[in-house]
Amino acid sequence: MDANSQLPRVGSAALVVDTDRILLGIRAKDPNKGKWVIPGGKVRPFESYQDAAAREIREETGLEVKVKTVFGVYEIIRPPTEHRLIIYNWAHVIGGELSPSDDLTDARFFTRDEIKDLVVNGACSEIVIEVLTDAGWCPAD
């Protein structure tokens, strides 16, 4: 089966907020390898988007999170190989210890000012800038 027959891919990610900071990780693989991203990943068959976001955060960062409300749904279309629908959720930490996995080379919490610096330096993916801007964590230009 070729990759295009499995498109679009549905993903779930979490905007994990800790007081005045938000969690980002450096992606270890394509797409967006080397960029700061919002942790998340593929929704498995018969898995809720909330469970998928919590599982992905746990696998990628070591943190246990409580997934709350949906923030928004975003779409990435880059023919012929990439078509994703990503459900972004608000979440907060309820346990675990921050420790990036194989999918991330680093993970940490950022303030709004630190995120602004990442954006200015081109360190975030386009979708992350769009989501963080819409969420009020990144200044709109």
VOGU-3710 file (C-alpha; in Angstrom, 3 decimals, decimal comma):
1> mdansqlprv> 0,000/0,000/0,000  1,532/3,347/-0,940  1,744/6,200/1,586  -0,806/8,363/-0,235  -3,537/5,753/0,230  -3,245/6,345/3,997  -3,869/10,085/3,762  -5,110/12,215/5,389  -3,441/11,394/8,688  -5,241/12,452/11,883
11> gsaalvvdtd> -3,123/13,697/14,762  -3,703/15,041/18,244  -1,395/17,404/20,096  -1,496/19,274/23,375  -0,782/22,827/24,379  0,568/21,900/27,822  0,514/24,972/30,032  2,393/25,331/33,310  1,432/28,708/34,848  2,981/31,201/32,420
21> rillgirakd> 4,903/28,688/30,280  4,021/26,290/27,462  5,691/22,998/26,474  7,585/22,625/23,196  9,966/19,969/21,910  12,613/19,802/19,176  11,457/17,287/16,593  13,969/14,484/15,926  12,560/13,364/12,556  10,909/14,732/9,439
31> pnkgkwvipg> 8,750/16,603/8,863  10,095/19,615/10,771  13,236/17,862/12,030  15,243/20,251/14,231  12,321/22,667/14,777  10,496/23,397/18,023  7,040/21,798/17,829  3,971/21,223/19,966  4,182/17,581/21,115  1,633/15,179/19,702
41> gkvrpfesyq> 1,171/12,503/17,094  -1,021/10,062/15,248  -4,423/9,016/16,549  -4,498/5,227/16,508  -7,561/3,272/15,329  -10,291/3,305/17,997  -8,334/5,734/20,194  -9,957/9,015/21,220  -8,141/12,220/20,319  -7,844/13,003/24,066
51> daaareiree> -6,239/9,632/24,799  -3,949/10,034/21,776  -2,732/13,453/22,969  -2,099/12,186/26,510  -0,294/9,075/25,205  1,874/11,060/22,806  2,848/13,587/25,499  3,756/10,724/27,859  5,768/8,890/25,159  7,548/11,992/23,875
61> tglevkvktv> 8,186/13,908/27,115  7,668/11,612/30,106  4,918/13,898/31,431  1,439/12,759/32,438  -1,137/15,321/31,358  -4,839/15,956/31,776  -6,241/16,819/28,351  -8,970/19,425/28,662  -10,784/21,241/25,867  -10,081/21,329/22,151
71> fgvyeiirpp> -8,301/24,522/21,149  -8,675/24,065/17,404  -8,268/21,823/14,380  -5,595/22,668/11,812  -4,840/21,180/8,418  -1,529/20,740/6,627  -1,711/19,945/2,906  1,526/19,480/0,962  0,806/17,307/-2,105  1,644/14,682/-2,973
81> tehrliiynw> 3,014/13,288/0,316  1,563/15,137/3,292  -2,019/15,753/4,371  -2,686/16,034/8,112  -5,582/17,070/10,309  -4,292/17,961/13,762  -6,526/18,436/16,784  -4,871/20,790/19,291  -6,033/20,511/22,889  -5,378/22,446/26,077
91> ahviggelsp> -3,725/20,317/28,783  -1,908/20,602/32,091  0,684/18,432/33,837  -0,552/16,009/36,498  2,634/13,946/36,960  5,770/12,491/35,465  9,193/13,976/34,892  10,221/15,930/31,787  12,543/13,697/29,773  12,487/13,802/25,942
101> sddltdarff> 12,227/10,483/24,063  13,475/9,333/20,661  10,938/11,557/18,867  12,316/14,734/20,485  15,924/15,805/20,968  14,902/18,322/23,652  11,759/19,428/25,452  11,097/22,289/27,818  8,640/24,948/28,878  8,833/28,441/27,354
111> trdeikdlvv> 7,498/31,848/28,375  5,843/34,102/25,807  9,046/36,170/25,512  11,131/33,050/24,906  8,676/31,881/22,243  8,955/35,266/20,538  12,734/34,758/20,357  12,284/31,262/18,865  9,958/32,644/16,187  12,294/35,535/15,320
121> ngacseivie> 15,168/33,052/14,959  13,156/30,710/12,696  13,321/27,862/15,230  9,608/26,900/15,079  7,638/25,181/12,363  5,044/27,210/10,443  2,095/25,366/11,971  3,462/25,953/15,490  3,704/29,679/14,844  0,125/29,703/13,529
131> vltdagwcpa> -1,261/27,714/16,490  0,680/29,658/19,143  -0,366/32,957/17,552  -4,020/31,907/17,545  -3,665/30,746/21,175  -2,201/34,087/22,261  1,256/32,702/23,028  3,032/34,306/20,103  2,643/37,926/18,987  0,917/38,353/15,642
141> d> 2,954/40,414/13,186
//
